[in-house]
Structures are given as structure tokens and as C-alpha cells.
């Protein structure tokens, strides 16, 4: 009968995201262990859960704050912004509209910022990617800015740190995006020939064309705890090879065990680890 029919409702599925600090108030809930954390304790612990060691994502400015000495960062190459060379439309919106929306939400011009500063008094050129900007995807601007900061490191004879957080190449720019893999790799080759030090920091997630280029070309490759690192995602790989993947496949600890990264570091030890690598390199050059 009609009065027994259930009404139809539109149910919106909500994705499980990292901790949203903008609406957190005084308390936060860890998405991994569900522990309730006092906001001040969360900030003091560098956005890491004190109960399960879950490392939440950082934006580019937050990461720079925990790596460089306070007040020493100077941003460079700020006048470069994306355009829409292919007039790309995905059936719902134009790429240029996605760029404008990302710029408005993040107050960034693209998915990476570059600059230089001091780490415990030692000079460092740095590039930090931001996953909030179209998934940290690598387009022409990201490739150009990464190349420019590499050239800055060569010119100034400074060590270089690139902190990656990316879903891979930016499909809306087609082959122009893929060309950035070769462009950045060639620049790193010049840095290596000049005897420069390149430290690659892999954060959650580092995937796709970024992993297939500059992210895995470091003289020293550091990864944060439990970061997802790989080319294709685990689901895609399982569907391709028709096999179940090992536990924690593509996590930092798995890659360390199999020789793809050199060090897995807790965030609280990150600055000191990077400093010790740079200091040791400087000491070797003086000998």
C-alpha cells in the first residue's frame, strides 16, 4: 500500500579527511585512533597525534615553520601563476576556474612555494609543495619554480630541500605537465655535477609524476611516518596485477625496508635530522 512506502532521501557520503582545524574549537579528533586531543597540545606536537603518532598533513607555510629558523624564510619566484594553455574542460568546469578557486581557497598561486632561509644558522634553499592546491599536482608552474629553486641552489652553492606532497602530474595541462618531469630532473643533474646537496623530503602523499622525477632523485631521501609514497595507488596496482598487495604497501616504513628511502623520521625530529645532514656535508667539504 502507498502509506507503507518509505520516502526517498538523498544521502551525501562524506569522505574521511585529515583533521579540520578551522572548525575544531578547543578539541580535535584524531582520524586514525579517534582520540580527543586538546587543540593547544595538537599545535605544540606539530600536528601529530600524541596517542597513535598519526601525522596530519601540513600546508606549505606550516612545514616551513617547523624546518627553518623563525623569521629567516624569504619567498622567491612569487610572480609565476598558471594559465590554461589547452582551454581544458572536463565536462563540468574549465581548468582556469579550478585554478582561480584553488588560489582563492589557499591564498597561493600554485602548488609549491620556493625560497631560502636558515636551519640552525646554516643556509638552505627550499621548495615546499601544498596538497591543498589541486591535490599538489605538478603543472608547468610547479616544474618551473622547482627548476628555478634548483638553479638558485647552484648559484648560491647552498644545499637544497624539496618537500613533496602531490597526487602527481596535472592532467589538465597534458604533455606540458609531463615535460616537467624531464625539466626538473635535468636541473637536478646540473646540481649534482656542481657538487650540490639535494635532500628530498617525502610527505603524505607523494605519488605519480612527482615520485617518478625529483622526489626520488635526492642524495638523501627522507620520509615522514606512514606517508603514502608510490607511482600508482594501491587500488590501481591490485586491479592491474590481480593480486593482493602486502600490508602497508607504499607506506614509508615499507619503502625503507626495501631500500627506496634512506630515513623515516618523526616530525619532531625532522629539523634536527636535516640540519645534521647539511652540517655533516659542510664538514666533509672543509676537509
Secondary structure as GFF3:
##gff-version 3
##sequence-region A 1 287
A	DSSP	three_ten_helix	2	4	.	.	.	ID=ss1
A	DSSP	three_ten_helix	21	23	.	.	.	ID=ss2
A	DSSP	beta_strand	27	29	.	.	.	ID=ss3
A	DSSP	beta_strand	36	38	.	.	.	ID=ss4
A	DSSP	alpha_helix	39	44	.	.	.	ID=ss5
A	DSSP	alpha_helix	60	67	.	.	.	ID=ss6
A	DSSP	beta_strand	74	76	.	.	.	ID=ss7
A	DSSP	alpha_helix	95	106	.	.	.	ID=ss8
A	DSSP	beta_strand	112	119	.	.	.	ID=ss9
A	DSSP	beta_strand	122	129	.	.	.	ID=ss10
A	DSSP	three_ten_helix	134	136	.	.	.	ID=ss11
A	DSSP	alpha_helix	140	156	.	.	.	ID=ss12
A	DSSP	beta_strand	159	166	.	.	.	ID=ss13
A	DSSP	three_ten_helix	171	173	.	.	.	ID=ss14
A	DSSP	alpha_helix	175	193	.	.	.	ID=ss15
A	DSSP	beta_strand	198	206	.	.	.	ID=ss16
A	DSSP	alpha_helix	208	211	.	.	.	ID=ss17
A	DSSP	three_ten_helix	214	216	.	.	.	ID=ss18
A	DSSP	beta_strand	220	224	.	.	.	ID=ss19
A	DSSP	alpha_helix	234	241	.	.	.	ID=ss20
A	DSSP	alpha_helix	252	257	.	.	.	ID=ss21
A	DSSP	beta_strand	263	265	.	.	.	ID=ss22
A	DSSP	three_ten_helix	267	269	.	.	.	ID=ss23
A	DSSP	alpha_helix	270	286	.	.	.	ID=ss24
###
